[in-house]
Amino acid sequence: MIRTLALVAVALAIGISSNRAPERRWVFVHSQLAASGGVERVVQLMERAAKVGCNGIVLTEETFSGGREPSEAERKRADTLLEAGRRLGIEIIPTVCSPRAILRHDVNLVEAMPVRDAPFTVEKGMAVHDPGPVRMLANGGFDRVLKAAGEQPEDWQVEPGSAHVGTDAEVRHSGKRSLKIAFGETGTHTAATAANVIQEAQVTPHRQYVLTAWTRSGNFRPGSNFQAWIMTIPDKPSGKSVPLAYTQWRQAAGSAWQVQHATFNSLEHRRVEIRLQAWSARGTLWVDTVSLNEVGLLNLVRRPGCPFVVRGEKGTVYEEGRDFEPVVDRRMGRSGAAGAYSAYHEPPEGIRLTADTRIGPTERLRVSYYHCPVVFSGRVAVCMTEPKVYDLVRHEIRRVNELLHPHTFFMSHDEIRIVGWCAACSARQQTAGKLLADNVRRCIEIIREESPSAAIVVWSDMFDPHHNAHDSYFFARGTLAGSWEGLPPDVIIANWNYNQRAASLKWFADRGHRQVIAGHYDRPVSDVALWKSAAKGISGIEGMMYTTWVRKYDDLEAFAKAAWE
């Protein structure tokens, strides 16, 4: 018996570094089954993958989490996939617990940050956001220049890097001039030689702000290499400056003027640094009409864990339904489809008063509420405390179980960038790591209650101290350390920590987890050898998954030869 266990341990240790094919040979598949030809495209990919040894596809399909009983069309699509899987020897592994799968049913379950005592003034039966004089950055139009500094703009600190930074009187959106950032078509331009145009601004703590800028491209490329950063200013020289916004602006080459927005919550800060940054680029970019304004009710979240409070000048707390009509941001979480979020849109007009309101006709109000921050291009997170979240998780697991009867569930807990801010989460007085540990533990319990014999897989990053499970991760409140305490050892880890692959693989192996390496990530196939080298001598490495985030399967055959043979 002891000898048998030893042989098993040796077999697990050699894992993918041995000459035998790994146990789990998976392909990550982005699907849209309800679209025309959607099922056929997945089956065709399965047939192609089967020829090179694939035995499982990890399927991302949001429609499986639908709110009603599965329709005949949904059952037919699922049955077609299952039949193809049986014929080809490929397991269908559904992803579950993604934010979109939950938020498409209730957009207000998104995690949210607090706004405190925002000023509103009553005008003609409507309380409107009234922060006072418009907060403009100094010389936001770049009209005033420093002649001695090559006509660089006044009031802005310019760090040109490898670009030429000045002003332009010929190309402008408004006023007399614009900011011009020009990179040469030759030479080396890297992130280390970025061009920065910087100005400090005063803000009020715990308020919403929007930075607006107009940009125009003169064959500026890549179009994503100009962004606005809103950075905190430490009180002490030894303090750390961190972003309050993560934008993802894009410039179309040769485009006309286009408006850009960056929204942020000031949190506890009174000063911020506005940094317009361009890096590793070619061509020319113009920027003009830059402004910073406080905004109200943008991406307003309404749920029990996000109270909405309206106070009068004398401290009276007014009642929704009695003193004012229900307040909703109808565009929040509906950017094209339910569960899709935009960082900026026109916010609600204001708070409409009822006919028999106690609020005075010109009264000044203080309004406290919660809004959802949006990271990069539409990335949000789900609240980890609201009970309805777990009701919807259970509904999704039951529905997926009914349609696919999976032997394995793949939990989509990755890159969770906003944790612990709403009133429901704050009341628990726990770090982001402890909240996440509890969240993933509860999701695992639900899967096991609904499908006791199924295996469970989860992405590695949010439970890896060598990756994202640490301090200062985006808007995770407090440290994410300890998140891994929510994972029992029998949960399989899909490890995608390429940069720290050796340390990460060892970390999870030491905690008793089996692992599947999530390789490729649209990188060179030669990286497979680096993963294999890092996995040598580490127990429990059970396979490798072809993982693409841009739906590119061109390298599947080459990857299979390198990873699975």
N, C-alpha and C positions, 0 to 999 in steps of 0.2 A: 504493500500500500504506500509506504513512504517513498519507494523507488518510483512508483507511478506518479505521485504528486510532484516529485522532483523533475520527472520528464516533462510533465505538463508545464511546470514553471519555466524550464529551459525553452520549451516551444514558444511560450508566450514572450519570453525575453528576446528571442531572435526575431519574432514578428516579421515585419516587412523587409528586414535586412537579410532574411534567409532566401534560399532559392525557390521555396514553394510560394504559390500564389497566396496573397493575403486573404483573410476570411471575408472582409467587407470591402467590396470593390464598387464604390458608389459614384453616381453622377448627380450633381446638384442641378435641378431643372426649374427654371422660371416658367410657369404655365399660365395661360389664360384660356381655360378649357371652354368657357362659354362663347368665346370669340369664334368667328367663322374659321373653320379649319384647325381650331385649337387642339382638339383631341388628336386629330390626325398628325399634327406636328410632333406631339409628345410621343405617340406610338412610333413614328418614324425614327425619332431620336433613340427610343428604347431598342428598336431593331438594330440600329447602327451600333449602339453601345454593347448590346449582347454579343455581337461578333468579335469584340475585343475583350470579352470576359467580365463585363459589368454584371453584378447580381443585385443591385439595388439603386433606385432613384429616389432622391430626397425632393419631394414635390411641394413647391410653394403655390398654393391655390386658395385664394381668399374666399371664393364662393362656397367652399365646403363649410364655412362658419355661418352660413345664412340663417336668418331668424325664423324661418318657417320650416315646416316639414319638408324634406327633400322632394322636389318635383320629379315627375317621370323623366324629364330631360336630364336632370342632375343624376338620377340613378343610372340612366343609360350611359352617361359619360363615365361615371365611376366603374360600371360593369365592363365597359370597353377597355379601360385601363387595367382592371384586374384580370380580364381574359388575356390581354397581351402579356401581362406579367407572368401568368401561369405558363403561357406558351413559350416564353423566352427565358424563364427562370430568373425573373427580376422581381424583387420585393418592392412594393410601393410604400414609401415611408413619408407620411404627411408631416408638414410643419404645422405647429399649433402655438397658441399663446403670443402671436405677433400683435403689436399695437393696433395695426390696421384691422385685424380680425375682430377686435373688441370695439374700436372707435367707430367703425362703420355702422354699428348698432346704436351707439350713444356717444356723440362727439364730446359731451361734457365730462366723460371719464378720463380725459387727458389730464396729466399732471400740470399744476398751475402755481404761479408765484403771486405774492400779495402786493397790492397797491394800497397805500394807507393815506386816508384823508385828502384825496384829490379834490380840488376846489371846483364847485359847480355853482352857477348863478341861475335863478329863475327868470325866464323871459317869456311872456305870453303863454303861460301854461306849460312850459318845457324847461327843465333844468339842464343847462348845457355846460360842458366843460369849459372852465374859465381860469386858466393859469395866470392871467394878467398879461403884461406886454409880451409880444412874440419874442421868444428866445432865439435870436440870431447869433450865429458865430460872427466874430469880427472879420470883416472883409470876406464874407462868404462868396461874393461875386468876383473876387480877385481883381477888382478895379484899381486898388491902390498898390503901387509897386515901389520897390527899392531900386532906384536907378544905379546905385553903387554896387548892387549885388546882381547885376545882369537882369534887371527887371523881374526879379523874384517877388512874390506877393508879400506885402506887409502883413504883420500879425500872425504869420505862419512860419514855423520852423521848417526849413527845407534841408533834407538830407538826400542829395541827388543820386548817390550810389553810382551805378554805371550809366545812368540816363542823364539827359539834359532836361532840367526842370526850370521853367520860366513862365511867362504869361504871353498871351497871343491876342492882339487887338483885331485881327482879321476874322478868326473863327471864334464865335462866342454864342452862348445861349441867350444871355441877357446882359444888360449893362455895357461896359466898355471893353472888358477883357475876359479871358478865361484862363484857367491853369492849363499849361501844356507840358506833358511828359513824353519825351521822345527817346526811344532806344534805337541804336544803330542796327543796321542789317547784318553787320559783322561784329566780331569780338565776342567776348565771354560775358554773359549776363546771368548771374546766379542769385539765389535767395540771399546770399551773403552780401550782395551788392544791390539790394533793393532800393528803390526810390521811395522816400517817405516825406509826406507833407503833413505837419503836425500842429495841432492847437489844443490848448487846455480849455475846458468849459466847466461852468458851474452848474450843478444839478441839485435837485431836492431829493433826499433819500426816499426810497420806496415809491417811486413814481415811474410811469411809462413814458418813454421818449421815442421819437422817430428822427433819424438823421436822413435827410433827403439830399440827393445830388443828381445833377444831370451830366451825362457822359456822352461822348461821341468818339468813335474809333476812326483812325486813319490807318487802316490795315494793321491795327494793334492785335497781336496774337502771342500766345494763346488768349482767347477772350476771357478766360476765368482768372487771369493773373493780375487783376486789379480788384482790390477789395477795400472796404472800410473796416477798420478795427476800432472798437470803443473799449479802451483799456482803463482799468482802475489805476489810481495814483496812490501808492503806499504812503502812509503817514510817516514812516521811518525809512531812512536810506537803505536799510537792510530788508525792507518789506518786498513782497513779490507783486508785480503787476500782472493781472489776469484779465482776459477778455470778458466783457459783458454782452457781447453779441458775436455771433458766428455767421457771417454773410456768405452768400454764394452768387455774387453778381457775375453777369456774363455780358460781354460786348460782342456784337456781331461785326465782323470786319467790314470797314467802309460804311458803317451804319449812320443813320441820322441821329439826332439827339434823342436819348432815351432816359427816362427817369429811373432812379435806383433808390431803394429804401433799406435802412438798417434800423431795426427796432430793438429796444433793450429796457430792462428794469434796472434802475439805479441802485437797488438794494440799499445797503447802509451808507453808500458813498455820497459825498458832496462835491467831489471834483472828478472829472474823467478826462482822459486824453483821446482826442479824435485823431486817428491816424489813417490817412489816405495812402495806400501802399501799392506799388507796382513792382513786379519782380520777374526775372527770367523771361523777358519778353522781347519782341521785335515790333517796330512800327511806332505809331504816335497815338496818344490818347489825350483828349481834352476833357476837362472837368469844370463845371460852372454851377452857380446858383446853389451853393451848399448851405443848408440851414439845419438847425437843431431845435425841435419843438417838443414840449410836453403834449401828450395825447391821452385821451380818456376812453375807456370802455372797449379798447381794441382787443379782439380775441378774448372777450369776456366769457368766463367759465361759470356755469350755474349748476351746482349740485350740493348735496348736504355738507360735504367737506370743504366747500368754498363759499362761505357766507357773504352776502351782499348787504352792506350796512349804510344807511343814509342818516346823517345827523344834522340837526339844525344849528343855528347860531348859538342857542342857549343849551345845547346838549340833548335836545329831544331826539329820540330815535324814531324815525318815521317807518311806517309799515307798508310793505309792498301789497298792492291790492286795495288797501284803504286810502293811502295818501298818494301813491303813484302806481302806474300801470306796470305789469311785469316787464322786466328789462332783459333783452336778449340781443346778442350779436348773431344775426342770422347767417352771416357769412363765415363765422368761425367753424373750422372743420369741414367746410363744404366748398373747397377750392376745386371745382370740377366734379367732385363726387364726395359722398359722405365718408368722413374719416381722412380726408386730404386737407392739409392745413397750409395756409400762406402766412408769411411773417407780417405782411402788411396788406390791408385793404381799407376802404373807407369805413371808419368805425360807426357805431350807431349814432343817430342824430343827438340823442340825449335821453333824459328821463321824463316821460310824459306824466303830468300830474292828473289825478282823478278830479271829478267835478266837485266832490266834497272834501278835498284835501285839507289838511291842517297846515300845510306848508304855505308861507306867505308869498304874495305875488312877486316880490323882488328879493326873496330871502337867499342868502348865501349858504350853501350846504357843503358838508364834507362827506365824501363818498369813499368807502373802503370796499375793495372787491379783489377778485383773483383773475389773472389772465394766463394764457398758456404761451410760454416762450417757444419759438420755432428755431431749430438749429439747422444751419445750412439750408438745403432745399427741402423743406417740408418735414424735417425729422422732429418728432415729438415723442413723449413717453406716456404711459398709462399710470394713473394713480395706483399705488400699491396697498391702499387701505380701504377704499370704498367697497362695501360688500357686493355691490352689483358687478364689479369687475370679475369676481370669482363665480358669480352666477352665470355670467357669459362664458367664462372659461369652461365651466362644466357643460353648458349647452353646446359649445363648440366640440368638446371631446366626445360627447354623446353622438352628435351629428356625424362627425368624422368616422366614429366607430361603426355607426349604422351603414354608412356608405362604403367604407373601404375595409373594415375589419382588420386594421393594421396589426402586424406583429411588433412594430417599432413606431414610437412617436418621437418627433424631433422638435424640441422646444426652441422658440425663436428669441431667446434672451441674449441679445447682443447689442452692443453700442447703446446702452441705456443712459442717455446723457442728461436727464432731468429727474432728480429723485429728492423727495422729502420736503417739499415747500408748502404744499397746501395745508389748510388747517387740520384736516384729518390726519395727515402724516406727521405734522409738527407736534400734535398733541401726544403722540407716542414717545416723543423725546428719545428717538433712536437715530443712530448714524445711518447714512445711505446704505452702508454695507449690511447692517442688521435688518433694515427694511427689505433689501433685496433677498437676503437669506430667507426671511420669512415668506416672501412672495414666491420664490422658486420652490420652497418646501411645500407650500399650499398647492401650487400647480401640480407638483409631483403626486401629492396625496390624491388630488382629483383624478389624475390619469389612472392611478392604481385602483381607485375605487370603481372606476368605470371599465377598466380593462386590466385586471390584476396580473395577467401573465405577460403583458407587453413590455418590451425593452424601452428605455427612455434615453434619448440623446440630447445634449445641450451644447451650444457654442461655448468655447473656452474663455473668451476675453473678459467677461464680467466677473469671473471667478478666479482670475489669474493675477497675482501680484506683480508678475513680470509684464503684464499687458494693461488692462484697464481697472483692475481692482486695487486702487490706491487713492491717495489724497488728490484733490484738485483735478478731478476728471470732469470737465465741462461744468454742468450745473448740478452735479451730485452734491448734496448738502452734507458736509462732513466726509469722513473717509469712507471708501468702499471696501476697505479691508474687513475681512470676516464674512464677506458675502458667500464664500465657499463653504461656510458651515451649514448652509442650507442644502448641500448636495450629499446625499448618501453615496457610499463608495460604488454601488452597483449602477449608478448613472454613467453612461458612456459620454466621453468628452470629444467633441469635434474640434480639434485643435488647429487654429489658424494663425498662431503667433509665430510668423516666419522670422521676424527680426530677433526674437529671443527663443528660438525653437528648442535648443538643448535644455535650457533652464526650465522652460515651460513644460516640456514633455516629462522631465524628471519630477517637477512639482506635482503634477497630477498622478503620476505613477506612484510616488511616495505616499499619496493619499489613498491609494488603492483603486484608482479609476482605470478602466480600460479606455483606450483612445483610438479614434480614427483621425488620421491627419487630413485636414482640409487643405489640400495642395492646389497648386496652379494659381488661382486668383489672378488670372490673365497675365501671369508672369512667364518667363521662358521655361520651357519644359525641363531644361537642364537643372532647374531648382529642385527637382525630385531627388536628385542625387544628394543634395545638401540635406534635405529632410531625412533621407535614409541614413546618412552618416550620423546625424544628430540622434536618431532613434536606436543606434546600436547599443546593445546591452540594457535597454530600458524595457521593462516588462509591460505586457498588456497592450502593445501596439497592434491593433487588429486589422488595420487596413488603411486605405487612402481614398479620398474623394476628389474627383475632378470638380473644382469649384470655380464658377465664373460669375462675376457680378454684372457683366455687360452682355450676357446671353450669347457668348461667343464659344462655339464648339469646334472651331477649326483644328484645335490641337488635341482633340479627344484621343485619336488613334496613337499619336506619338506619346501622349501622357500615359495611356494604358500600357504601352510597351515598356516604358520606363518605370511605372509604378506597380504594375500588377503581374508582369511576367517573371 
